[in-house]
Amino acid sequence: MSDQVYSTGRRKESIARVWVSNGTGNITINKKNIDDYFPDKALRMIINQPLEVAKKTDSVDLRITVLGGGLSGQAGAIKHGLSRALTKI
């Protein structure tokens, strides 16, 4: 994989920009840890689904900026952007 892969995801009113790079599994959303940004385990599970399918859970770092909508829409937008980025790898 090149240094970084970028993609955009959208759902409802939310837009997520996702940067994927080689790493150890760190996920940063709007400069916060994923556990701090999404306290709901179900929303974190939605975000992690593409990583589990691609078997990249512990081998990539994610830097994400997301805006608009509610937390559910933001999680869906992140999932969409992450899926698109992983297909580029």
C-alpha positions, 0 to 999 in steps of 0.5 A, spaced: 500 500 500 502 507 498 503 511 504 495 513 505 489 512 501 483 517 501 476 516 500 469 520 501 463 517 504 456 519 505 450 517 508 443 521 510 446 528 511 453 526 514 460 526 510 466 523 512 473 523 509 477 517 511 485 516 510 487 509 511 495 508 512 499 502 514 499 502 522 497 498 528 489 499 528 488 506 531 482 509 529 481 517 530 475 521 529 475 528 529 481 528 533 478 523 538 479 516 539 473 512 536 471 510 543 470 517 546 467 519 539 462 513 539 460 511 546 455 506 543 458 499 541 453 498 536 456 504 532 463 502 533 461 495 530 458 498 524 465 502 523 469 496 524 465 491 519 469 493 513 476 492 516 473 485 519 471 483 512 478 485 509 482 482 515 485 489 516 483 490 523 490 490 526 494 492 520 491 499 518 490 506 522 484 510 520 484 518 520 477 520 519 473 527 519 466 527 519 461 532 519 453 533 519 447 529 521 447 524 527 451 519 530 448 513 526 448 517 519 456 519 521 457 511 522 454 510 516 458 515 512 464 512 515 463 505 513 462 507 506 468 511 506 472 506 509 469 501 504 471 505 498 478 506 501 479 499 502 477 497 495 483 502 493 488 498 496 
